[in-house]
Amino acid sequence: MPDKFHDEPADAESHVKFLARKIVETVKPSDVISRAVQLRQQGHEWRGASPFSGQDSLFISDEHRFYICTVTLKQGDVIRWTMEQGEQAYEEAVRYLATRFLGVRAPL
């Protein structure tokens, strides 16, 4: 597992921002959300039961890199999802996603 990308910054704050950008740009929301919610594809988007409302109101767009619950209007990217579902701080969510989906150890 690599410790760094070739263009990764050295200081901790820039490191977090760099990894967050890489995560949002490369990790498909459906890959993250499908670990917690059974999804079904509808055209180019995904749909499932929202953990926020308990209804079939969760929509995920891999193309636009976001999710939304149409009942509660909770929305965000894979980092926000991970923060809300795991009750994690921003840096913890970035560390988890970087390790799990980018294969990078994130010493934050």
C-alpha positions as CSV (number, residue, x, y, z in Angstrom):
1,M,0.0,0.0,0.0
2,P,1.6,3.3,-1.0
3,D,2.2,6.0,1.6
4,K,2.0,8.9,-0.9
5,F,1.0,9.9,-4.4
6,H,3.8,11.5,-6.4
7,D,2.2,15.0,-6.3
8,E,1.1,14.8,-2.6
9,P,1.9,17.9,-0.4
10,A,4.0,17.5,2.8
11,D,2.1,19.5,5.4
12,A,-0.8,17.9,7.2
13,E,-3.6,20.4,6.3
14,S,-2.6,20.4,2.6
15,H,-2.4,16.6,2.8
16,V,-6.0,16.3,4.0
17,K,-7.2,18.7,1.3
18,F,-5.2,16.8,-1.4
19,L,-6.6,13.4,-0.3
20,A,-10.1,14.8,0.0
21,R,-10.0,16.1,-3.6
22,K,-8.6,12.8,-4.9
23,I,-11.4,10.9,-3.1
24,V,-14.2,13.1,-4.4
25,E,-12.7,13.0,-7.9
26,T,-12.2,9.2,-8.1
27,V,-14.4,7.3,-5.7
28,K,-17.9,6.6,-7.0
29,P,-20.6,7.5,-4.5
30,S,-22.4,4.3,-5.4
31,D,-19.4,2.2,-4.4
32,V,-19.3,3.8,-0.9
33,I,-23.1,4.0,-0.3
34,S,-23.8,0.4,-1.5
35,R,-21.8,-0.9,1.5
36,A,-24.7,0.4,3.7
37,V,-27.7,0.6,1.4
38,Q,-29.0,-1.9,-1.2
39,L,-29.0,0.1,-4.4
40,R,-30.7,-0.4,-7.8
41,Q,-29.7,1.3,-10.9
42,Q,-32.1,3.6,-12.7
43,G,-30.6,4.9,-16.0
44,H,-27.3,6.6,-15.0
45,E,-28.2,7.0,-11.4
46,W,-28.8,4.8,-8.4
47,R,-31.7,4.6,-5.9
48,G,-32.3,3.0,-2.5
49,A,-33.9,3.3,0.9
50,S,-32.6,6.3,2.7
51,P,-31.2,5.8,6.2
52,F,-32.3,9.4,6.9
53,S,-36.0,8.9,6.1
54,G,-36.5,5.2,6.0
55,Q,-38.2,5.7,2.6
56,D,-37.2,4.9,-0.9
57,S,-35.9,8.4,-1.4
58,L,-32.1,8.1,-1.7
59,F,-30.7,9.1,-5.1
60,I,-27.0,8.8,-6.0
61,S,-25.3,10.2,-9.1
62,D,-21.8,8.9,-9.8
63,E,-21.5,11.3,-12.7
64,H,-22.2,14.4,-10.5
65,R,-20.5,12.8,-7.4
66,F,-23.3,13.3,-4.9
67,Y,-26.2,11.7,-3.1
68,I,-29.5,13.3,-1.9
69,C,-32.5,12.1,0.2
70,T,-35.5,13.7,-1.4
71,V,-37.5,13.6,1.8
72,T,-35.0,15.1,4.3
73,L,-32.9,16.9,1.6
74,K,-29.7,15.6,3.2
75,Q,-27.1,15.6,0.5
76,G,-23.4,15.6,-0.1
77,D,-20.4,13.7,-1.4
78,V,-18.7,10.5,-0.3
79,I,-16.9,12.3,2.5
80,R,-20.1,13.8,3.9
81,W,-21.8,10.4,3.6
82,T,-19.0,8.7,5.6
83,M,-19.0,11.4,8.2
84,E,-22.8,11.1,8.7
85,Q,-23.0,7.3,8.6
86,G,-19.9,6.7,10.7
87,E,-20.3,9.7,13.0
88,Q,-16.7,10.6,12.1
89,A,-14.9,13.9,11.9
90,Y,-13.8,15.2,8.5
91,E,-10.2,14.1,8.8
92,E,-11.3,10.6,10.1
93,A,-13.6,10.2,7.1
94,V,-10.8,11.2,4.7
95,R,-8.4,8.8,6.3
96,Y,-11.0,5.9,6.1
97,L,-11.8,6.6,2.4
98,A,-8.2,7.1,1.4
99,T,-7.2,3.8,3.0
100,R,-10.3,1.8,1.8
101,F,-10.8,3.1,-1.7
102,L,-7.4,4.7,-2.8
103,G,-5.2,2.2,-1.1
104,V,-3.2,4.9,0.6
105,R,-2.2,5.1,4.2
106,A,-3.2,8.5,5.4
107,P,-1.3,9.6,8.5
108,L,-3.5,12.5,9.5
